[in-house]
Amino acid sequence: MRMSALLKQLFATALFAAPFVSPVLHAQEIRRTGVPGSTFPISLTVAVPANTRLVFVSGTLADVANPDAPKGSIEAYGNTQTQTTSILQKIDKLLAAEGMSLADVVKVNVFMVGDPKLDGKMDFAGLNAAYGQFFGSSAQPNKAVRTALQVAGLPMPGGLIEIEATAAKVMAPAPKTPKK
């Protein structure tokens, strides 16, 4: 198919589909749908409009919490709650360098290893105890969608949790230039 014929076909398809596009796609704000009747600090859905700047934060691990503990031990980095707090503080600083904050986070992926103190199960309660201080709180009410899952291992000995995040901020529309 020649380029001009392909462009005509794409244009015709766009004209046909335009009336059926969801109004959410035309929204000028990020829309979050929480869990009905719940204070759980996650959203069920987050809709991000087209005029949005996205920042992706790579998987982040905790900083050492106890430098006197054996290197590479859980004691060096702390329990799940301590590690989650450390990670979310780091992510907040990374986002600040991009002109954003945790309030702009729309998606969080959490990877956890089993905690030996919990018979190899992930410490979901420890995750949520720290997470709720950063999302869905009175200080920061926005909630991201979140996936939390247990993995076989993390790249850092002593690490119980790794978190990656996606932040989104609606950009101001470009000023319209007056017609001459």
ABEGO torsion letter per residue (X at the ends): XBAAAAAAAAAAAAAAAAAABBAAAABABBBBBBBBGBABABBABBBBBAABBBBBBBBBBBBBABAABBBGBAAAAEBAAAAAAAAAAAAAAAAAAAGBBAAABABBBBBBBBBAAAGGBBBAAAAAAAAAAABGBAABABBBBBBBBBBABBABBGBABBBBBBBBBBBBBBBBBBBX
